[in-house]
Amino acid sequence: MQLDDNLKQLMKELGAAINDALSESEDISEAIQNVRNAGYDVFLVLEATIGFNKRSKTDGTEEVTANGLKSGEMKLKVTAQDLKFLRSLKISVEDLDQQ
């Protein structure tokens, strides 16, 4: 995927903002100092995965189809076994039929 220059700049700004937030965090500074006080050097490497999806430029109106769903929406059928599995993964699923 080719990134345009504007998106590259926005990603750079996001990275700088995350770095600044971590650098200015008193909690992180205190935790690092505690490790140093215990006689260790600290090497902190964080990895962030950030995804981008280009939104379509629409006029804000959404078309409703004959089945009552908005254009582009899908209905999800979840069985009791599916819910049990998702709960075992600590994933909560709200009842979509009550919306």
N, C-alpha and C positions, 0 to 999 in steps of 0.2 A: 504494500500500500504506500503510495506516495503522499507525503505530508506537505501541505502548502506552507509557505513561510509564516503566515499568520498563526497557524496551529503550532508550528515549531516554537514560535515566540511565546505563545500561551503556555505550552508545556514547560518551557524554560522558567517562566514566571511562577508556575505552580511548584516546580522543584525548588526554586529559591524560597518560596513562601513556607514550604514544608521544612526546609533546612533552617530557616530563621525561627520557626516555631519550636523546633527541637532545641536549637541553640539557646533560646531564651527561656526554656522551661526550667523553673527552679527545682521541680521534682527530679528531672533527669540530671541536672547538675549535681544535686545532692546525692543521688544514687551513685553517680560516677565518682564523686569525692569519697564516698564510703568505701568503694572498691579500692581506690587509691590508698586510703588510710589503712586498709587491711594489707597493704604491701604489694598490690598488683597494678600492672599497667592495663589500661582499658583501650580496646579497639572496638569501636561501635560501627557496624555496617548494617544498614537497613535496606531492604528491598521493597519497593512498592510496585504493584501492578495496577496500572491505570488504563482503563479502556475508553475509547471514544467512538461514538456513533453519530454520524451526520444526521441531523433532523431534517425532515422534508420541510420545505417552505410552503405551508398551507395558509389559507386565510383564516384559520381558526374554527371553521365550521366542520362538523363531522357528519358524514352521511350515515343514516341508520338503515340497516338492511331489513328484509322481510322477517327475519327471525329475531329482531329486536336488538341485535348486536350492532355496535358501531363498525363502520368500515375498517377492516384490518384486524378486528378482534376475533378471538377464537374462544369457544366454550371448552372448559376443561372438565372431564369426568374423572373423579377420584373415588376409588373403592375404599372400603374399610381397611383392606390390607395395605393399600397405598398410604392411608393416614397413619396406620400403625408403624410402617417403615419410616415415614417422614418424622414422626414423633421420636422414634429411636435415634434419629440423627439430630434431634433437638430443633426440628423445623416445624413451625406452626403454620397451619393452613386455615385461613378463615373460610367460612361457608360462603362461596361465591354466589349461590342462589339467593341469598338474603339481601343482596345489594340493590 
